[in-house]
Amino acid sequence: MYGYWELGNGWWAGAVVWGKGEGVKVEEIQVDPPKSSEVRVKMLFASLCHTDLLCCDGHPLPLFPRIPGHEGVGIVESVGEGVREVKEGDTVMPTYIGECGECANCSSSVTNSNLCLTHPLPFDGLMPDGTSRLSKAAATTTTTTTAAAAAAGDPDQKQMTRIYHHFTCSTWCEYIVIDVHYVVKLDPRIPLPHASFLSCGYSTGFGATFKQVVICKGSTVAVLGLGAVGLGVVEGARMQGAGRIIGVDINERKREKGLVFGITDFINPSTTTTDSDSSESKSEPDDHGKHNSNNNNNNHNKASISEMVKELTGGMGVDYCFECTGVPSLVNQALLSTKLGIGTAVAIGSGNEKSGEIDLVPLLCGRTLKGSIFGGIKVKSDLPFILHKCINKAKLNELGLGAEISPHIGHRPGKGTRLSYVCAVKSDWTKMMRVTLDRARILVKEKGRAEFVRAMSKQRLTELNTTDCASRILSLDMKQPGA
């Protein structure tokens, strides 16, 4: 009736995290049919976003068990009552925010907010009706039995453990059920592996350059963190005519990646070196009344990110600085990196720490600090525009060349090496496979498990040769419908 592509006895694989800080585990999950205004989607690709790793650590709320994942693309397998926006067989992208077009936020030309009041960003891990569509047959945990099964008196009906969604979806599962207001139909011309990145990371950075601020031709921009979000910022700033784009990252390998997307300068704070011939520096008071002299700038051992950015800009700072790492202390550095009186810092990244101290002096000196979610993009009004831009112009291929994960992921000092998710996959998309804690070694078969574990345990993963990897996209290794 619902067109199942069955796994085993009609259940499907999902990557479940059972507790804070625990690795994900592939389980057989029951995914309920869609209810009214809902669709069930067969996932084809799901990207790994830093927010998903935070989810495994209980961010923003410690809701467990839970299936992470909020980036991905898939095919509509079935639709619930009243759904008219999409039909079975449509290729769609799940999103974690909605757009009704009518509420105060959606319709206002003044606030220009992308946080819909009718279809808000959910944090409770449940569908709009307060229930979950994900569950697993219970073992010894607290369980519930469905009312329908109890009424039918089915003695074989298994007791089920409810599994929380991640925001609106949970894309690390072979099937998801999502409210149709959080779904965007895709242009068939865009490659699906690339589209997966556009459902959050890359689009977040790209959109912030024209939705959160207005980058004029010749503007100066700094980007803290050159992951998918940061590279989206770089591309967006370049396309809008920024005259100088300074990329900042402690991963030296991001230098080459950033140059491909359009950075003009690169700063590695861990080595305190820059990639510019500029030696301009002005001796003028900073926000605290101190002086930035040539001698101070040449003392690289004590240089902060903001000082290095100012060194590259003749002591002035940049017009716009985008903080894409989620490290609270870098928000202040982003502010201080901007121009006195007129600079704007945009906080995009999210981290485990929900709060941090903000230095009021830069704000009192006329700078602006803005927060951003999904880059200010409205999923119905703006996302199709970005998708169209990316079909022919954006360098999405470059996002995946040489898959990388942060060296601290999965490593617990004194407890050996533990891999939560590894998203380095072979360039042949037809051979992409599901990757989890207990199967990570499959991906590094050609490299050798010992070499991989040694690099991971020494936090030197970036030294591993991954040039044969095409993307950090996680495939659920499923056949196309009808295959």
Buried (B, 14 or more C-beta within 10 A) or exposed (E): EEEBBEBEEEBBBBBBBBEEEBBBBBBBBBBBBBBEBBBBBBBBBBBBBBBBBBBBBBBEEEBBBBBBBBBBBBBBBBBBEEBEBBEBEBBBBBBBBBBBEEBEBBEEEEEEBBBBEBBBBBEEBBBBEEEBBBBBBBEEEEBEEBEEBEEEEEEEEBBBBBBBBBBBBBBBBBBBBBBBBBBBBBEEEBBBBBBBBBBBBBBBBBBBBBBBBEBEEEBBBBBBBBBBBBBBBBBBBBBBEBBBBBBBBBBEBBBEBBBBBBBBBBBBBEEBBBBBEEEBBBEEEBBEEEEBBEEBBEEBEEBBBBBBBBBBBEBBBBBBBBBBBBBBEBBBBBBBBBBBEEBBBBBBBBBEEEEEEBBEBBBEBEBBBBEBBBBBBBBBEBBBEBBEBBBEEBBBEBBBBBBBBBBEBBBEEEEEBBBBBBBBBBEEBEEBEBBBBEEBBEBBEEBEEEEBBEBBBEEEBBEBEBEEBBBBBBBBEBEEEEE
